[in-house]
Amino acid sequence: MAAAFLIGLGVLLSIDWVSASVALACESVLLFWAGVPPRRLAIRLSPVLVGAVTAAFMTALYAPESGASYLNILFAHVTAGSIELATATFARILAVGVPAVVLFLTVDPTDLADGLAQVLRLPARFVIGALAAVRLVGLFIDDWRSLERARRARGVADRGRLRRLLSQAFALLVLSIRRATKLATAMEARGFGSSAPRSWARPSSLHRADVVLMLIGALIAAASITVSVATGHWRFLGT
């Protein structure tokens, strides 16, 4: 988390495509050591890629006008400045999104909760509640599939795909609220909501590998800023 934060901070300090591209290139090299199969990584990164393309497209059409003009249709005005800003937006979203996706693919939720509570000293009640919520994500996916199969068996899933999607999403929302209420009651009965100091089954602490990864994140952030400043593309956020 610290390494991803350092990389994201270096990218978000400037609105330019050079710093984000340098960070993204460095991250692409590190993906070979992430231990995630390429197909699985591509599937999980697809929403980030779609969001980056959409944001870049909208930025190219509606960003402030500057430089040469290439297209002018009603409210859409594509200029050299808007294309450069769209490229920066695309690269920044990917540069920030890739470490976040890899983080949640490679970190066990229980290990993450142990680190948040013991290393960062976050409130135990908040950490355990968040851990329980993360553990329910897999159950929500199974519930969605079960609802879909049940509706098909009843013959109500053949038509009106949009209407079926909204109805099924509402049913899942109701089911998730009921399950969360029961889980909260059970956890409260077992003393998870107590304000007394907690003990932990597995100790969590920083190791040499953690420090090395944080240093790599800091080096990536420093390299992206240095290259951007050296090439004259650095635009500090808000200027």
N, C-alpha and C positions, 0 to 999 in steps of 0.2 A: 504494500500500500504506500509506503514511504517513497519507493522508487517510482511508482506510477504518479504520485503527487509531484515529485520533483520534475519529471518529464513534462507533465501537464502544465506546471507553473511556467517552465521555460517557454513552452509553446504559446500559452495564453497571454504572456506579457506583451506580445507584439502581434499586430495584424499584418502579417506578410507571409508569402508562400515559401520563402527560402528557409526560415527557421523551422516551420512545420515539416517541410520536405526533408530536411536534414534529420530531424527527429524520427520521422517515419522510416527513412532509409536505415537508420541505426536499429530501430525496432524490428524491421524486417529481417535483419541479420540475426538478431537475438532469438527470433521465433524458432530457429533450428534447434535451440537448446531448451525450448519451453516444454517439450515432452507431450505436445498435443498433436494428434494425427491431423494431417493437412485437410482431409475431408471434413472432419468434425470442426476444425477451426474455421473453415470456409463457411460452413452452415451457420455457426454462431456469429460470424462477422457480417453475414449478409444483411441483417437489419441496420447495422452501423453504416454499411456501404450504401444502402438505399437512402438512408437519412442524409448521408454526405452528398450524394448526387442530387437529391431533391433540394437541399439547402443551397448548393452551388448553383443550380439552375435558377432558383428564385432570386438569388443574389445577382446573378448576371443580368436578369431582366429588370430588377427594380432598385439596384444600388445607385447611389448618387452618380451623376454623369461627370466624367472626366476623360480627357484625351479624345482620340479619334472615335467617330461614331460608325457603327457597323449595322445597326438595325434600329428602327424607330417605328413601332406599331402601337398606337393608342398610348397606354400607360407604360408599355414595355420599351425600354431604351437601352440597348446594349452598346457599351463603349469599351475602349481599351482599359479604362480604370475599373469598370464593373467586372470585366473578365478576369483581371488580376485579382480583384477582391474575391471573386467566386472561386478561383484556384486556391487562394489562401484559405477560404472557408472549407473547401473540400479536404485539403491537406490537414488542417487543424482538427477537424472532426475525427479523421482517421487516426491522427497522431495521439489524440486523447482517448479515443474509443478502443484502439487495439490493446493497450496495456490493461484497461479495465476488463475487457473480455477475457484475456489470458489469465488475469488475476482470479476471476470467478470460476474459470475452468480448471485451474490447477491447485486451488487452495481448498482444503477441507473446511466446511463450515464450523465444525467443532474446534479445529485448530485456530481458525480465525477468531472465534469467540474467546478462546483462552488467551490469545494475544491481546485482544482489545481490553479484556478485563485485567490481565496481570501485567502487561507491558505498558499500555496506554492508561491504565487505571480508570477506565470508564465504569459507570455504575453497573453493578452486577445485574440488577433487575432489568435494566435496559438491554444489556448484552444477551441475557438468557431469553428474553422475550423475542429479540431479533433472531436469535438462533432457532427458536421454535418456529417462527414464521418462515424462515428459509427452508427448514425441514419439510414444511407443508407444500412447497412448490411442486415437488414430485407427485404428491397426492392430488393436487389440483389438475395436473395433466391427466392422471388416471381418471379422475372424475369427469373431465371433459370428454374423454373417449367413451366412458360408460354412458354418459348422457347422449352422445351421438349415436351409439349403437342402440340404446333403448328407443330413441325417437325413430330410427330407421325400422326397428322391429314393429313399431306401432303404425308405420306408414305415414308419419307426419314430416318426414325429412326429404321427400321427393321433390317438392316444389317450394318456391319462395325462399331462395337461399339466404338472402339478406334478412328476411323476417325470421327465419330459423336461427340464424346466427345471433340476432339480438335476443330472441327468446331463450336460447341456450345459454347465452352469457348472463342473462338475468338469473336463470336457474342456478348457474354456478356461483353467482354472487350470494344468493340466499344460502346455498349449501356451505359456502366458505364462512359466512358469518356464523352459522350454527356450529360448525366445527371449531372455529376460533373461540366461541363462547364456552364450549365444553372444555377445550384445552386450557383456557385461562382459569376456569373453575378448578380443574384438576391440578394445575400447577400451584394455584393458591392454596389448595388443601394440603399439598405436599411441602409447603413452606418456601416456595420459590419467591414469594412476594415479601418475605421478611426483610427487615432493615438490618438484621444482625450481620456481622462480617461472615463472608462465605469462605469455605474451603474448596479447593479445586483438585480433581482427581489426577490431572496431568499438569505438571509445572510447565510454564511457558516463559522463555527468555530469548534474548537476541544472541545469535551465534555469528561466527566469522562469515559464513555464507550470506547472512542477512546484511552485514556491513558491506560486503563486496557488492551485492546487488544494489544497495543504496548509493554506493560510490559510482557504479555504472550509470544509474539514473541521473546523478548529478553531472557526470561527464557528458552524457547525451544532451542535457539541458544547456550546459556550458558551450558545447560544440555548436548547437543550433543557434544560440545567441551570437557566438563569435563569428560564425560564417555569415549570418544575416547582417551584422554590423559591418564586417569587412567588405561585403558586396554592396553596401549602401541601401539595402532593402528594409532595414530595421524601422518599424513604426510602432513606437510605444503605445500601449492601449490608452485610448482617450485623446490622443493627439492627432 
